[in-house]
């Protein structure tokens, strides 16, 4: 399964409606020294149609990996990944996902 990574707060990725991808939300640039992701709060989108895999995992204490599938063709989605850290901070990355035909 291909993996697409979101490294920037507002990076746009593209997929087809029939594709399922493993997405990585990389928080490393937004974490303080010694800070690590301790829990995934939520992974969601601003519109209906996308499906999120139920097995989101924390990678190397700095990133979240989840499977995203579905979507409605010719639709732009804003996705959100919210986490909490070992320092008690809440962080969010937003990704923009365009679903093509």
The first five atom37 places (N, CA, C, CB, O) and aatype in JSON, in Angstrom:
{
  "aatype": [20, 20, 20, 20, 20, 20, 20, 20, 20, 20, 20, 20, 20, 20, 20, 20, 20, 20, 20, 20, 20, 20, 20, 20, 20, 20, 20, 20, 20, 20, 20, 20, 20, 20, 20, 20, 20, 20, 20, 20, 20, 20, 20, 20, 20, 20, 20, 20, 20, 20, 20, 20, 20, 20, 20, 20, 20, 20, 20, 20, 20, 20, 20, 20, 20, 20, 20, 20, 20, 20, 20, 20, 20, 20, 20, 20, 20, 20, 20, 20, 20, 20, 20, 20, 20, 20, 20, 20, 20, 20, 20, 20, 20, 20, 20, 20, 20, 20, 20, 20, 20],
  "atom_mask": [
    [1, 1, 1, 1, 1],
    [1, 1, 1, 1, 1],
    [1, 1, 1, 1, 1],
    [1, 1, 1, 1, 1],
    [1, 1, 1, 1, 1],
    [1, 1, 1, 1, 1],
    [1, 1, 1, 1, 1],
    [1, 1, 1, 1, 1],
    [1, 1, 1, 1, 1],
    [1, 1, 1, 1, 1],
    [1, 1, 1, 1, 1],
    [1, 1, 1, 1, 1],
    [1, 1, 1, 1, 1],
    [1, 1, 1, 1, 1],
    [1, 1, 1, 1, 1],
    [1, 1, 1, 1, 1],
    [1, 1, 1, 1, 1],
    [1, 1, 1, 1, 1],
    [1, 1, 1, 1, 1],
    [1, 1, 1, 1, 1],
    [1, 1, 1, 1, 1],
    [1, 1, 1, 1, 1],
    [1, 1, 1, 1, 1],
    [1, 1, 1, 1, 1],
    [1, 1, 1, 1, 1],
    [1, 1, 1, 1, 1],
    [1, 1, 1, 1, 1],
    [1, 1, 1, 1, 1],
    [1, 1, 1, 1, 1],
    [1, 1, 1, 1, 1],
    [1, 1, 1, 1, 1],
    [1, 1, 1, 1, 1],
    [1, 1, 1, 1, 1],
    [1, 1, 1, 1, 1],
    [1, 1, 1, 1, 1],
    [1, 1, 1, 1, 1],
    [1, 1, 1, 1, 1],
    [1, 1, 1, 1, 1],
    [1, 1, 1, 1, 1],
    [1, 1, 1, 1, 1],
    [1, 1, 1, 1, 1],
    [1, 1, 1, 1, 1],
    [1, 1, 1, 1, 1],
    [1, 1, 1, 1, 1],
    [1, 1, 1, 1, 1],
    [1, 1, 1, 1, 1],
    [1, 1, 1, 1, 1],
    [1, 1, 1, 1, 1],
    [1, 1, 1, 1, 1],
    [1, 1, 1, 1, 1],
    [1, 1, 1, 1, 1],
    [1, 1, 1, 1, 1],
    [1, 1, 1, 1, 1],
    [1, 1, 1, 1, 1],
    [1, 1, 1, 1, 1],
    [1, 1, 1, 1, 1],
    [1, 1, 1, 1, 1],
    [1, 1, 1, 1, 1],
    [1, 1, 1, 1, 1],
    [1, 1, 1, 1, 1],
    [1, 1, 1, 1, 1],
    [1, 1, 1, 1, 1],
    [1, 1, 1, 1, 1],
    [1, 1, 1, 1, 1],
    [1, 1, 1, 1, 1],
    [1, 1, 1, 1, 1],
    [1, 1, 1, 1, 1],
    [1, 1, 1, 1, 1],
    [1, 1, 1, 1, 1],
    [1, 1, 1, 1, 1],
    [1, 1, 1, 1, 1],
    [1, 1, 1, 1, 1],
    [1, 1, 1, 1, 1],
    [1, 1, 1, 1, 1],
    [1, 1, 1, 1, 1],
    [1, 1, 1, 1, 1],
    [1, 1, 1, 1, 1],
    [1, 1, 1, 1, 1],
    [1, 1, 1, 1, 1],
    [1, 1, 1, 1, 1],
    [1, 1, 1, 1, 1],
    [1, 1, 1, 1, 1],
    [1, 1, 1, 1, 1],
    [1, 1, 1, 1, 1],
    [1, 1, 1, 1, 1],
    [1, 1, 1, 1, 1],
    [1, 1, 1, 1, 1],
    [1, 1, 1, 1, 1],
    [1, 1, 1, 1, 1],
    [1, 1, 1, 1, 1],
    [1, 1, 1, 1, 1],
    [1, 1, 1, 1, 1],
    [1, 1, 1, 1, 1],
    [1, 1, 1, 1, 1],
    [1, 1, 1, 1, 1],
    [1, 1, 1, 1, 1],
    [1, 1, 1, 1, 1],
    [1, 1, 1, 1, 1],
    [1, 1, 1, 1, 1],
    [1, 1, 1, 1, 1],
    [1, 1, 1, 1, 1]
  ],
  "atom_positions": [
    [[0.84, -1.17, 0.0], [0.0, 0.0, 0.0], [0.89, 1.24, 0.0], [-0.96, -0.01, 1.21], [1.77, 1.35, 0.85]],
    [[0.69, 2.17, -0.93], [1.5, 3.39, -0.97], [1.28, 4.24, 0.28], [1.18, 4.2, -2.22], [0.22, 4.19, 0.91]],
    [[2.28, 5.02, 0.62], [2.2, 5.92, 1.76], [2.39, 7.35, 1.28], [3.25, 5.56, 2.85], [3.32, 7.64, 0.53]],
    [[1.51, 8.23, 1.7], [1.64, 9.66, 1.43], [1.87, 10.34, 2.77], [0.38, 10.23, 0.7], [1.22, 10.01, 3.76]],
    [[2.78, 11.29, 2.81], [3.12, 11.94, 4.07], [2.76, 13.41, 4.05], [4.61, 11.78, 4.36], [2.95, 14.11, 3.06]],
    [[2.23, 13.87, 5.17], [1.96, 15.29, 5.37], [3.04, 15.8, 6.32], [0.5, 15.55, 5.93], [3.07, 15.42, 7.49]],
    [[3.91, 16.66, 5.82], [5.0, 17.23, 6.62], [4.75, 18.69, 6.96], [6.31, 17.08, 5.89], [5.32, 19.21, 7.91]],
    [[3.92, 19.33, 6.18], [3.64, 20.74, 6.38], [2.21, 20.9, 6.87], [3.87, 21.55, 5.08], [1.36, 20.05, 6.6]],
    [[1.95, 21.96, 7.57], [0.64, 22.15, 8.18], [-0.48, 22.23, 7.14], [0.64, 23.41, 9.01], [-1.63, 21.92, 7.45]],
    [[-0.18, 22.64, 5.92], [-1.24, 22.81, 4.93], [-0.85, 22.19, 3.58], [-1.56, 24.29, 4.75], [-1.12, 22.78, 2.53]],
    [[-0.25, 21.04, 3.61], [0.17, 20.37, 2.39], [-1.02, 19.66, 1.74], [1.29, 19.36, 2.69], [-1.84, 19.07, 2.44]],
    [[-1.12, 19.71, 0.38], [-2.21, 19.03, -0.32], [-1.72, 17.76, -0.99], [-2.83, 19.96, -1.37], [-0.67, 17.73, -1.63]],
    [[-2.5, 16.7, -0.81], [-2.23, 15.42, -1.44], [-3.39, 15.08, -2.36], [-2.01, 14.3, -0.38], [-4.48, 15.63, -2.21]],
    [[-3.16, 14.17, -3.33], [-4.18, 13.81, -4.31], [-4.31, 12.3, -4.36], [-3.83, 14.38, -5.71], [-3.32, 11.58, -4.33]],
    [[-5.57, 11.81, -4.43], [-5.84, 10.39, -4.59], [-7.11, 10.22, -5.4], [-5.95, 9.68, -3.22], [-7.87, 11.17, -5.57]],
    [[-7.34, 9.02, -5.9], [-8.59, 8.67, -6.56], [-9.57, 8.14, -5.52], [-8.36, 7.63, -7.69], [-9.17, 7.67, -4.46]],
    [[-10.86, 8.23, -5.84], [-11.88, 7.79, -4.89], [-11.75, 6.3, -4.56], [-13.27, 8.07, -5.45], [-12.09, 5.9, -3.45]],
    [[-11.27, 5.5, -5.47], [-11.19, 4.05, -5.25], [-9.93, 3.64, -4.49], [-11.24, 3.33, -6.57], [-9.82, 2.49, -4.07]],
    [[-8.98, 4.55, -4.32], [-7.71, 4.22, -3.68], [-7.8, 4.31, -2.15], [-6.61, 5.15, -4.18], [-8.5, 5.16, -1.6]],
    [[-7.07, 3.42, -1.51], [-6.83, 3.49, -0.07], [-5.34, 3.73, 0.11], [-7.31, 2.17, 0.68], [-4.52, 3.04, -0.5]],
    [[-4.98, 4.7, 0.93], [-3.58, 5.02, 1.17], [-3.29, 5.05, 2.65], [-3.21, 6.35, 0.52], [-4.17, 5.33, 3.47]],
    [[-2.06, 4.78, 2.98], [-1.57, 5.0, 4.33], [-1.02, 6.42, 4.36], [-0.47, 3.93, 4.73], [-0.12, 6.76, 3.59]],
    [[-1.56, 7.25, 5.25], [-1.13, 8.63, 5.37], [-0.34, 8.81, 6.65], [-2.34, 9.59, 5.35], [-0.67, 8.22, 7.68]],
    [[0.69, 9.63, 6.58], [1.49, 9.93, 7.76], [1.42, 11.43, 8.03], [2.97, 9.46, 7.56], [1.75, 12.25, 7.17]],
    [[0.98, 11.77, 9.23], [1.0, 13.15, 9.7], [2.27, 13.29, 10.54], [-0.3, 13.51, 10.54], [2.35, 12.75, 11.65]],
    [[3.25, 14.02, 10.02], [4.56, 14.12, 10.66], [4.64, 15.4, 11.49], [5.69, 14.1, 9.59], [4.69, 16.51, 10.95]],
    [[4.64, 15.24, 12.82], [4.65, 16.37, 13.74], [6.07, 16.79, 14.16], [3.84, 16.03, 14.96], [6.2, 17.72, 14.96]],
    [[7.1, 16.15, 13.66], [8.45, 16.36, 14.19], [8.88, 17.83, 14.19], [9.44, 15.56, 13.38], [9.57, 18.27, 15.11]],
    [[8.5, 18.58, 13.18], [8.89, 20.0, 13.11], [8.13, 20.86, 14.11], [8.67, 20.53, 11.7], [8.49, 22.02, 14.33]],
    [[7.09, 20.31, 14.72], [6.23, 21.09, 15.61], [6.36, 20.67, 17.07], [4.79, 20.95, 15.18], [5.64, 21.18, 17.93]],
    [[7.27, 19.75, 17.36], [7.47, 19.26, 18.72], [8.71, 19.91, 19.34], [7.62, 17.72, 18.74], [9.71, 20.12, 18.66]],
    [[8.61, 20.24, 20.62], [9.74, 20.8, 21.34], [10.77, 19.7, 21.62], [9.28, 21.46, 22.65], [10.46, 18.51, 21.5]],
    [[11.97, 20.09, 21.99], [13.0, 19.13, 22.35], [12.49, 18.27, 23.51], [14.33, 19.84, 22.73], [12.05, 18.8, 24.53]],
    [[12.55, 16.97, 23.36], [12.09, 16.04, 24.39], [10.6, 15.78, 24.38], [12.47, 16.56, 25.72], [10.1, 14.98, 25.18]],
    [[9.88, 16.43, 23.48], [8.43, 16.24, 23.41], [8.11, 15.08, 22.47], [7.72, 17.54, 22.93], [8.76, 14.92, 21.44]],
    [[7.12, 14.28, 22.83], [6.73, 13.12, 22.03], [5.21, 12.99, 22.03], [7.41, 11.83, 22.56], [4.55, 13.37, 22.99]],
    [[4.68, 12.44, 20.96], [3.24, 12.19, 20.89], [2.92, 11.05, 21.86], [2.78, 11.83, 19.43], [3.55, 9.99, 21.82]],
    [[1.95, 11.29, 22.74], [1.56, 10.25, 23.69], [0.19, 9.66, 23.38], [1.56, 10.82, 25.09], [-0.1, 8.53, 23.79]],
    [[-0.66, 10.39, 22.66], [-1.99, 9.88, 22.32], [-2.52, 10.57, 21.07], [-2.96, 10.07, 23.5], [-2.21, 11.74, 20.82]],
    [[-3.32, 9.85, 20.31], [-4.02, 10.4, 19.16], [-5.4, 10.81, 19.64], [-4.1, 9.36, 17.96], [-6.17, 9.97, 20.13]],
    [[-5.73, 12.08, 19.52], [-7.03, 12.58, 19.96], [-8.11, 12.31, 18.93], [-6.96, 14.07, 20.26], [-9.16, 11.75, 19.25]],
    [[-7.86, 12.71, 17.68], [-8.84, 12.5, 16.62], [-8.19, 12.62, 15.25], [-9.99, 13.51, 16.75], [-7.21, 13.34, 15.07]],
    [[-8.75, 11.91, 14.3], [-8.41, 12.06, 12.88], [-9.74, 12.19, 12.17], [-7.53, 10.83, 12.32], [-10.6, 11.31, 12.28]],
    [[-9.92, 13.29, 11.43], [-11.22, 13.54, 10.83], [-11.07, 14.4, 9.57], [-12.15, 14.24, 11.84], [-9.97, 14.76, 9.18]],
    [[-12.21, 14.7, 8.96], [-12.24, 15.56, 7.77], [-13.4, 16.54, 7.89], [-12.38, 14.71, 6.47], [-14.33, 16.33, 8.66]],
    [[-13.32, 17.61, 7.11], [-14.35, 18.64, 7.16], [-15.62, 18.28, 6.4], [-13.82, 19.92, 6.62], [-16.64, 18.94, 6.57]],
    [[-15.58, 17.25, 5.57], [-16.75, 16.82, 4.79], [-16.9, 15.31, 4.91], [-16.62, 17.25, 3.28], [-15.93, 14.59, 5.17]],
    [[-18.11, 14.84, 4.71], [-18.38, 13.4, 4.72], [-17.81, 12.76, 3.45], [-19.9, 13.13, 4.83], [-17.6, 13.43, 2.45]],
    [[-17.57, 11.47, 3.51], [-17.16, 10.72, 2.33], [-15.86, 9.96, 2.48], [-17.03, 11.64, 1.19], [-15.7, 8.9, 1.88]],
    [[-14.93, 10.47, 3.29], [-13.67, 9.76, 3.51], [-13.86, 8.71, 4.6], [-12.54, 10.75, 3.9], [-14.68, 8.88, 5.51]],
    [[-13.1, 7.63, 4.5], [-13.08, 6.64, 5.58], [-11.67, 6.6, 6.16], [-13.53, 5.22, 5.07], [-10.68, 6.64, 5.43]],
    [[-11.61, 6.53, 7.47], [-10.33, 6.49, 8.18], [-10.17, 5.13, 8.82], [-10.24, 7.63, 9.25], [-11.06, 4.65, 9.52]],
    [[-9.01, 4.51, 8.58], [-8.74, 3.2, 9.18], [-8.76, 3.28, 10.69], [-7.41, 2.66, 8.7], [-8.3, 4.27, 11.26]],
    [[-9.28, 2.26, 11.33], [-9.41, 2.27, 12.77], [-8.13, 1.99, 13.52], [-10.42, 1.28, 13.17], [-8.11, 2.05, 14.75]],
    [[-7.06, 1.69, 12.81], [-5.81, 1.31, 13.46], [-4.73, 2.38, 13.31], [-5.31, 0.01, 12.91], [-3.61, 2.06, 12.91]],
    [[-5.05, 3.62, 13.61], [-4.04, 4.68, 13.56], [-2.98, 4.38, 14.61], [-4.68, 6.1, 13.8], [-3.29, 3.98, 15.73]],
    [[-1.72, 4.58, 14.23], [-0.62, 4.28, 15.15], [0.34, 5.47, 15.23], [0.14, 3.01, 14.71], [0.42, 6.28, 14.31]],
    [[1.06, 5.54, 16.33], [2.09, 6.55, 16.52], [3.41, 5.97, 16.04], [2.18, 7.01, 18.02], [3.82, 4.9, 16.49]],
    [[4.08, 6.67, 15.13], [5.38, 6.24, 14.59], [6.5, 7.05, 15.24], [5.43, 6.39, 13.05], [6.49, 8.27, 15.17]],
    [[7.43, 6.39, 15.86], [8.64, 7.03, 16.4], [8.34, 8.21, 17.32], [9.52, 7.49, 15.28], [9.17, 9.11, 17.45]],
    [[7.18, 8.23, 17.95], [6.77, 9.29, 18.89], [6.65, 10.67, 18.25], [7.75, 9.38, 20.02], [6.45, 11.66, 18.95]],
    [[6.76, 10.75, 16.91], [6.71, 12.06, 16.24], [5.72, 12.12, 15.08], [8.07, 12.41, 15.73], [5.52, 13.19, 14.5]],
    [[5.09, 11.01, 14.74], [4.19, 10.98, 13.58], [3.02, 10.03, 13.84], [4.96, 10.55, 12.31], [3.09, 9.15, 14.7]],
    [[1.95, 10.25, 13.09], [0.77, 9.38, 13.18], [0.51, 8.8, 11.8], [-0.49, 10.17, 13.71], [0.49, 9.52, 10.8]],
    [[0.32, 7.49, 11.75], [0.02, 6.8, 10.49], [-1.42, 6.28, 10.56], [1.03, 5.62, 10.23], [-1.82, 5.63, 11.53]],
    [[-2.19, 6.57, 9.51], [-3.56, 6.08, 9.42], [-3.88, 5.76, 7.96], [-4.57, 7.12, 9.98], [-3.21, 6.26, 7.05]],
    [[-4.88, 4.95, 7.74], [-5.32, 4.62, 6.39], [-6.51, 5.51, 6.06], [-5.69, 3.11, 6.27], [-7.45, 5.63, 6.86]],
    [[-6.48, 6.15, 4.88], [-7.59, 6.97, 4.42], [-8.06, 6.43, 3.08], [-7.18, 8.48, 4.31], [-7.25, 6.21, 2.18]],
    [[-9.35, 6.22, 2.95], [-9.92, 5.7, 1.72], [-11.18, 6.44, 1.34], [-10.21, 4.21, 1.85], [-11.64, 7.33, 2.06]],
    [[-11.73, 6.05, 0.2], [-13.0, 6.62, -0.23], [-12.89, 8.05, -0.68], [-14.0, 6.51, 0.85], [-11.87, 8.48, -1.21]],
    [[-13.95, 8.78, -0.45], [-14.04, 10.16, -0.88], [-14.92, 10.29, -2.1], [-12.66, 10.7, -1.17], [-15.16, 9.32, -2.82]],
    [[-15.38, 11.48, -2.32], [-16.25, 11.77, -3.45], [-15.41, 12.45, -4.53], [-17.46, 12.68, -3.02], [-14.7, 13.43, -4.26]],
    [[-15.49, 11.93, -5.75], [-14.7, 12.47, -6.86], [-14.93, 13.97, -7.02], [-15.05, 11.74, -8.17], [-16.04, 14.46, -6.83]],
    [[-13.88, 14.67, -7.38], [-13.87, 16.12, -7.6], [-14.18, 16.91, -6.31], [-14.89, 16.48, -8.68], [-14.77, 17.98, -6.36]],
    [[-13.77, 16.35, -5.17], [-14.0, 17.01, -3.89], [-12.67, 17.28, -3.2], [-14.9, 16.16, -2.98], [-11.78, 16.43, -3.2]],
    [[-12.54, 18.44, -2.63], [-11.38, 18.81, -1.83], [-11.75, 18.67, -0.35], [-10.89, 20.26, -2.15], [-12.76, 19.2, 0.1]],
    [[-10.92, 17.95, 0.39], [-11.14, 17.73, 1.82], [-10.03, 18.39, 2.62], [-11.21, 16.22, 2.13], [-8.89, 18.47, 2.18]],
    [[-10.39, 18.84, 3.8], [-9.4, 19.25, 4.79], [-9.42, 18.16, 5.85], [-9.71, 20.71, 5.4], [-10.46, 17.89, 6.45]],
    [[-8.27, 17.55, 6.08], [-8.19, 16.52, 7.11], [-7.48, 17.08, 8.33], [-7.47, 15.25, 6.57], [-6.65, 17.99, 8.22]],
    [[-7.81, 16.52, 9.48], [-7.24, 16.97, 10.75], [-6.69, 15.78, 11.52], [-8.3, 17.71, 11.59], [-7.32, 14.72, 11.59]],
    [[-5.54, 15.95, 12.07], [-4.97, 14.97, 12.99], [-4.59, 15.73, 14.26], [-3.73, 14.2, 12.36], [-3.72, 16.6, 14.23]],
    [[-5.24, 15.38, 15.36], [-4.98, 16.05, 16.63], [-4.37, 15.04, 17.59], [-6.27, 16.66, 17.22], [-4.83, 13.9, 17.71]],
    [[-3.32, 15.49, 18.29], [-2.62, 14.62, 19.23], [-2.39, 15.35, 20.55], [-1.28, 14.14, 18.63], [-2.49, 16.58, 20.62]],
    [[-2.07, 14.59, 21.58], [-1.57, 15.16, 22.82], [-0.15, 14.63, 23.02], [-2.5, 14.8, 24.05], [0.21, 13.57, 22.51]],
    [[0.64, 15.38, 23.76], [2.04, 15.01, 23.93], [2.36, 14.71, 25.39], [2.95, 16.13, 23.42], [1.56, 14.97, 26.29]],
    [[3.53, 14.16, 25.59], [3.99, 13.84, 26.94], [4.17, 15.08, 27.81], [5.3, 13.07, 26.87], [4.29, 14.97, 29.03]],
    [[4.2, 16.26, 27.2], [4.31, 17.51, 27.96], [2.94, 18.13, 28.22], [5.19, 18.51, 27.2], [2.84, 19.23, 28.77]],
    [[1.88, 17.42, 27.83], [0.53, 17.9, 28.06], [0.02, 18.87, 27.02], [0.46, 18.54, 29.38], [-1.03, 19.48, 27.2]],
    [[0.75, 19.03, 25.93], [0.35, 19.95, 24.86], [-0.59, 19.25, 23.88], [1.58, 20.48, 24.11], [-0.52, 18.04, 23.69]],
    [[-1.46, 20.02, 23.26], [-2.31, 19.55, 22.16], [-1.78, 20.13, 20.87], [-3.82, 19.94, 22.39], [-1.48, 21.33, 20.8]],
    [[-1.65, 19.3, 19.86], [-1.11, 19.74, 18.55], [-2.06, 19.27, 17.46], [0.34, 19.18, 18.31], [-2.74, 18.26, 17.61]],
    [[-2.09, 20.01, 16.36], [-2.92, 19.64, 15.22], [-2.16, 19.87, 13.92], [-4.23, 20.43, 15.22], [-1.48, 20.89, 13.76]],
    [[-2.28, 18.92, 13.01], [-1.83, 19.11, 11.63], [-3.06, 19.02, 10.74], [-0.74, 18.04, 11.21], [-3.93, 18.17, 10.94]],
    [[-3.12, 19.89, 9.75], [-4.18, 19.85, 8.76], [-3.57, 19.47, 7.43], [-4.93, 21.2, 8.67], [-2.5, 19.96, 7.05]],
    [[-4.25, 18.61, 6.72], [-3.82, 18.24, 5.38], [-4.96, 18.5, 4.42], [-3.38, 16.76, 5.32], [-6.13, 18.41, 4.79]],
    [[-4.62, 18.82, 3.19], [-5.63, 19.03, 2.18], [-5.54, 17.87, 1.2], [-5.45, 20.4, 1.46], [-4.47, 17.59, 0.64]],
    [[-6.66, 17.2, 1.0], [-6.71, 16.0, 0.17], [-7.7, 16.23, -0.96], [-7.1, 14.75, 1.01], [-8.88, 16.5, -0.73]],
    [[-7.22, 16.13, -2.18], [-8.08, 16.27, -3.37], [-8.39, 14.88, -3.89], [-7.39, 17.15, -4.48], [-7.49, 14.08, -4.13]],
    [[-9.67, 14.58, -4.05], [-10.08, 13.3, -4.6], [-10.43, 13.5, -6.07], [-11.29, 12.7, -3.81], [-11.32, 14.28, -6.42]],
    [[-9.71, 12.78, -6.91], [-9.96, 12.85, -8.35], [-10.89, 11.72, -8.75], [-8.63, 12.78, -9.15], [-11.24, 10.86, -7.94]],
    [[-11.29, 11.73, -10.02], [-12.17, 10.66, -10.52], [-11.47, 9.34, -10.56], [-12.71, 10.98, -11.89], [-12.07, 8.33, -10.95]]
  ]
}
